Amino acid sequence: MDEQTGDSSPQKQVSFEYIKSQLFRGIHADGIWGGVTPQGILSLTFYSERFPIPNQLIHKLKPDGTLGDEVESARISKTSIIREAEACVYMNLNVALAFRDLLNKQIEALEVLQKKEK
């Protein structure tokens, strides 16, 4: 018997099993960009930031044919900081609210942990 409700019937349960899809991966996020789609769905794009990888480098050759120093003035590269979009997550309002609640709970736990470390 359930002591709080006085109910003697067994409590119903449901089981969830988490299976990772073939496309599942962990990503690092330095930031997020998002908004509401024309269909009223929240769109969140997570990105990582990095400096650009050069498009082209030129190196001097040493007399023995091995690679020498880079000719930095000849480097071809973008000058902007790169924000590489890693994943976009779309969710309806109910999922967004659950996401917000989960995020708030985990932030509170992290703040408590960080205070204990200090």
C-alpha positions in Angstrom: 0.0 0.0 0.0 1.2 3.5 -0.9 1.5 5.3 2.5 1.0 8.7 1.0 -2.1 8.0 -1.1 -3.5 4.9 0.5 -3.5 3.3 -2.9 -2.8 -0.5 -2.8 -2.6 -1.0 -6.6 0.9 -1.4 -8.1 2.2 1.8 -9.5 2.3 1.9 -13.3 5.8 2.4 -14.9 7.2 3.1 -18.3 10.8 2.3 -19.3 12.9 4.3 -21.7 16.0 2.9 -23.4 18.5 5.4 -24.9 20.1 4.2 -28.2 22.6 6.4 -30.0 22.0 6.9 -33.7 24.8 6.3 -36.2 25.1 10.1 -36.5 25.5 10.7 -32.7 28.6 12.5 -31.6 29.7 14.8 -28.8 30.5 18.3 -29.8 32.1 21.3 -28.2 30.2 24.6 -28.2 31.8 28.0 -27.8 28.5 29.7 -28.5 25.0 29.5 -29.8 23.0 31.4 -32.4 19.3 30.9 -32.8 15.8 32.1 -33.4 12.3 31.1 -34.2 11.6 29.5 -37.6 8.7 30.7 -39.8 6.9 27.5 -38.7 7.2 28.6 -35.0 9.9 26.1 -34.0 12.9 27.2 -32.0 16.2 26.7 -33.9 19.5 26.6 -32.0 22.8 26.4 -33.8 25.8 25.5 -31.7 29.2 26.6 -33.0 32.9 26.4 -32.1 35.4 29.2 -32.7 38.9 28.9 -34.1 41.4 30.9 -36.0 41.4 30.1 -39.8 43.4 27.4 -41.3 45.4 28.8 -44.1 44.3 28.1 -47.7 47.9 28.1 -48.9 51.4 28.2 -47.5 54.7 28.6 -49.3 57.9 27.3 -47.8 61.5 27.8 -48.8 63.5 24.7 -49.8 66.8 24.1 -48.2 69.7 23.2 -50.4 69.3 19.5 -49.5 65.7 19.6 -50.7 64.1 19.5 -47.3 61.4 21.9 -46.2 62.6 25.2 -44.9 60.9 28.2 -43.2 57.4 29.4 -44.3 57.3 32.6 -46.4 54.8 34.2 -44.1 54.2 37.2 -46.4 52.9 34.7 -49.1 50.4 33.0 -46.8 46.8 32.9 -48.2 44.3 32.8 -45.4 41.0 34.3 -44.2 41.4 37.0 -41.5 38.2 36.5 -39.6 37.7 34.3 -36.6 35.9 31.2 -37.8 32.6 30.1 -36.2 32.1 26.6 -37.4 28.5 25.5 -37.0 28.6 22.1 -35.4 24.9 21.2 -35.1 21.4 22.8 -35.3 18.7 21.6 -32.9 15.1 22.3 -33.7 12.5 22.0 -30.9 8.9 23.0 -30.2 7.9 25.1 -27.2 7.3 22.2 -24.8 10.8 20.7 -25.5 12.3 24.2 -25.3 10.8 24.7 -21.8 12.0 21.3 -20.7 15.5 22.2 -22.1 15.4 25.5 -20.2 14.4 23.7 -17.0 17.2 21.1 -17.4 19.7 23.7 -18.2 18.8 25.8 -15.1 19.0 22.7 -12.9 22.4 21.8 -14.3 23.7 25.3 -14.0 22.7 25.5 -10.3 24.5 22.1 -9.7 27.6 23.4 -11.4 27.6 26.7 -9.4 27.3 24.7 -6.2 30.2 22.5 -7.3 32.4 25.4 -8.2 31.7 27.2 -4.9 32.8 24.0 -3.0 36.0 24.0 -5.0 36.9 27.5 -4.0 
